[in-house]
Amino acid sequence: MRRARRRGNFFLCLLINMLLNPEGLIPAVILLVLHVWLGWPVWWAVLAAGLWILWLILWMRLIGWAGKCGSTPDPPKENKNPYSSGKS
């Protein structure tokens, strides 16, 4: 069976994950609004957005690792079926 190439563009996958998971930016947006409204430091919003991106990267790595673990072939096993082993 033909297998697809496994080498994808990391930043393209990250961008797609960012588009699929925008709810992670809610704390950063709230902190940015509080920066504009109450004068809170803007680095809180930047930190929240950075933590969201770090979480996405860690999640991508975990899913990639799980995919590699699931696609490793099993070692060959001894055929114990007497009818198909070829011995008579």
Backbone bond lengths (Angstrom), bond angles and torsions (degrees), N, CA, C in turn:
res aa  C-N    CA-C-N  psi(-1)  N-CA   C-N-CA  omega(-1)  CA-C   N-CA-C  phi
1 M - - - 1.436 - - 1.525 108.79 -
2 R 1.270 115.48 137.83 1.461 120.62 -179.30 1.520 110.10 -78.38
3 R 1.326 115.30 136.23 1.462 120.41 179.40 1.516 109.23 -109.21
4 A 1.301 114.12 145.63 1.465 119.19 177.32 1.522 109.41 -75.82
5 R 1.293 115.42 157.46 1.464 119.02 176.22 1.513 109.40 -65.00
6 R 1.307 116.87 138.50 1.454 121.73 -177.05 1.521 112.22 -94.48
7 R 1.311 118.05 -3.28 1.452 120.48 -176.99 1.516 109.23 -90.34
8 G 1.325 115.85 102.48 1.449 120.75 178.03 1.510 109.39 -106.62
9 N 1.289 115.70 167.94 1.448 120.89 177.93 1.523 108.40 -82.69
10 F 1.334 116.73 119.98 1.457 121.76 -176.51 1.521 111.23 -61.23
11 F 1.313 117.37 -44.05 1.463 120.23 -176.77 1.531 111.65 -70.20
12 L 1.316 117.31 -32.11 1.467 119.84 174.86 1.525 110.09 -65.55
13 C 1.323 117.49 -43.18 1.466 120.67 177.49 1.524 111.06 -64.58
14 L 1.332 116.67 -39.00 1.464 120.09 178.00 1.521 110.58 -64.64
15 L 1.314 117.17 -42.09 1.459 120.82 178.97 1.529 111.17 -63.02
16 I 1.313 117.06 -41.83 1.462 120.48 178.46 1.523 110.26 -64.94
17 N 1.328 116.94 -40.86 1.469 119.90 176.97 1.522 111.64 -64.53
18 M 1.321 116.66 -36.68 1.460 119.47 177.89 1.526 110.74 -66.08
19 L 1.323 116.97 -36.72 1.463 120.36 178.36 1.528 112.07 -72.37
20 L 1.324 116.93 -31.10 1.459 120.71 -179.21 1.528 113.04 -83.17
21 N 1.327 117.53 -18.63 1.469 121.37 -176.90 1.524 111.49 -126.03
22 P 1.330 118.71 59.46 1.466 118.84 -177.73 1.529 113.58 -74.61
23 E 1.335 117.20 -12.05 1.463 118.74 -178.54 1.530 112.19 -66.98
24 G 1.304 117.51 -16.75 1.459 120.70 176.61 1.519 113.10 -70.69
25 L 1.323 116.86 -16.79 1.461 120.64 179.10 1.527 113.32 -87.24
26 I 1.308 117.67 -4.31 1.466 120.50 -177.91 1.534 111.92 -57.65
27 P 1.348 119.73 -47.05 1.469 117.98 177.85 1.531 112.87 -61.90
28 A 1.319 117.53 -36.97 1.470 120.38 179.38 1.525 110.63 -66.56
29 V 1.320 117.18 -39.25 1.466 120.35 178.88 1.523 110.35 -67.30
30 I 1.324 116.51 -41.41 1.466 119.50 178.02 1.531 110.51 -62.54
31 L 1.309 116.91 -43.63 1.467 119.93 178.77 1.528 111.53 -66.63
32 L 1.324 117.46 -33.27 1.463 119.79 176.42 1.526 111.12 -68.35
33 V 1.316 116.95 -38.72 1.473 120.44 175.81 1.527 110.03 -64.53
34 L 1.316 117.47 -40.82 1.462 120.64 177.36 1.528 111.32 -66.32
35 H 1.314 117.38 -29.98 1.466 120.79 174.92 1.525 110.51 -65.06
36 V 1.318 115.48 -45.00 1.466 119.33 -179.24 1.527 110.71 -70.79
37 W 1.314 117.16 -40.79 1.456 121.65 -173.62 1.530 113.12 -79.79
38 L 1.342 116.94 -47.30 1.465 120.44 -173.80 1.530 113.81 -109.96
39 G 1.308 116.96 -5.49 1.451 119.94 179.04 1.517 114.70 81.35
40 W 1.328 116.06 23.39 1.456 119.21 176.60 1.526 109.32 -65.50
41 P 1.334 118.65 157.46 1.472 119.95 178.37 1.529 111.49 -63.19
42 V 1.317 115.79 139.21 1.464 120.54 -177.80 1.527 111.22 -73.52
43 W 1.311 117.59 -20.35 1.463 118.67 -177.22 1.525 111.57 -67.70
44 W 1.343 118.41 -18.84 1.463 119.85 173.62 1.533 110.52 -63.90
45 A 1.317 116.38 -41.90 1.466 120.67 178.46 1.526 110.70 -68.14
46 V 1.325 116.28 -39.82 1.463 120.16 178.16 1.528 110.28 -65.30
47 L 1.326 116.44 -40.19 1.465 120.68 178.11 1.530 110.82 -63.75
48 A 1.326 117.38 -41.72 1.468 120.63 178.75 1.530 110.89 -64.19
49 A 1.320 117.60 -41.71 1.473 120.65 177.71 1.525 110.82 -66.69
50 G 1.321 117.07 -38.86 1.468 120.52 177.81 1.519 112.37 -65.13
51 L 1.325 116.97 -39.78 1.461 120.32 176.81 1.523 111.30 -65.14
52 W 1.335 116.36 -35.89 1.467 120.11 177.05 1.526 110.82 -64.55
53 I 1.331 116.78 -43.99 1.471 120.32 179.05 1.527 110.16 -66.30
54 L 1.329 117.71 -40.28 1.467 121.13 177.20 1.521 110.66 -62.01
55 W 1.337 116.92 -41.36 1.460 120.34 177.27 1.526 110.77 -61.94
56 L 1.331 117.99 -41.81 1.469 120.53 178.65 1.523 111.35 -63.49
57 I 1.317 116.99 -40.43 1.470 120.71 179.42 1.521 110.37 -64.72
58 L 1.334 117.30 -45.38 1.463 120.36 178.55 1.525 111.22 -62.87
59 W 1.334 117.46 -39.11 1.463 121.31 178.29 1.532 110.70 -65.36
60 M 1.336 116.88 -40.86 1.465 120.36 177.86 1.526 110.65 -62.84
61 R 1.326 116.84 -41.80 1.467 120.66 178.58 1.525 111.26 -64.16
62 L 1.330 117.21 -41.21 1.459 121.06 179.91 1.526 110.83 -64.64
63 I 1.306 117.58 -45.27 1.464 121.13 179.65 1.536 110.43 -66.11
64 G 1.338 117.19 -39.69 1.465 120.08 176.61 1.510 112.26 -62.97
65 W 1.332 117.06 -41.30 1.459 121.26 178.67 1.525 110.22 -65.12
66 A 1.341 117.23 -42.89 1.462 120.64 179.48 1.532 110.47 -64.13
67 G 1.322 117.11 -36.50 1.465 120.03 177.32 1.510 112.27 -65.93
68 K 1.335 116.60 -38.39 1.468 119.78 177.30 1.521 111.27 -67.35
69 C 1.341 116.45 -38.73 1.469 119.81 179.64 1.526 110.94 -66.24
70 G 1.306 116.86 -36.41 1.454 120.43 -178.16 1.512 114.07 -76.75
71 S 1.314 117.81 -17.22 1.461 119.81 -176.61 1.525 112.96 -103.43
72 T 1.323 119.00 8.33 1.461 119.88 176.42 1.525 108.81 -76.35
73 P 1.321 117.13 134.94 1.472 119.10 -178.22 1.530 111.05 -73.47
74 D 1.329 114.91 149.03 1.460 120.92 176.72 1.526 109.15 -75.22
75 P 1.332 117.46 147.78 1.473 118.61 175.99 1.528 109.75 -67.46
76 P 1.323 117.14 151.25 1.473 119.15 -179.46 1.535 110.37 -63.52
77 K 1.333 114.44 142.17 1.468 120.30 -178.13 1.525 109.57 -113.16
78 E 1.309 114.92 154.51 1.456 120.66 179.14 1.522 109.26 -71.31
79 N 1.324 116.41 135.33 1.452 122.08 178.64 1.524 108.71 -81.87
80 K 1.324 117.02 113.31 1.465 121.30 -177.11 1.523 111.97 -102.93
81 N 1.308 117.57 5.09 1.462 121.31 178.46 1.520 108.17 -78.13
82 P 1.333 118.81 119.34 1.470 119.59 -176.71 1.527 113.26 -70.49
83 Y 1.305 119.14 -19.87 1.456 120.89 -177.24 1.521 112.08 -86.50
84 S 1.306 118.33 -23.39 1.458 119.13 -178.08 1.527 112.75 -115.74
85 S 1.305 117.62 7.11 1.462 119.53 -177.46 1.517 112.37 -79.70
86 G 1.319 119.00 -16.13 1.454 122.09 178.81 1.515 112.89 90.96
87 K 1.297 118.40 -3.62 1.475 122.11 178.22 1.520 107.95 -97.14
88 S 1.330 115.86 139.77 1.462 118.26 176.63 1.506 110.82 -125.69
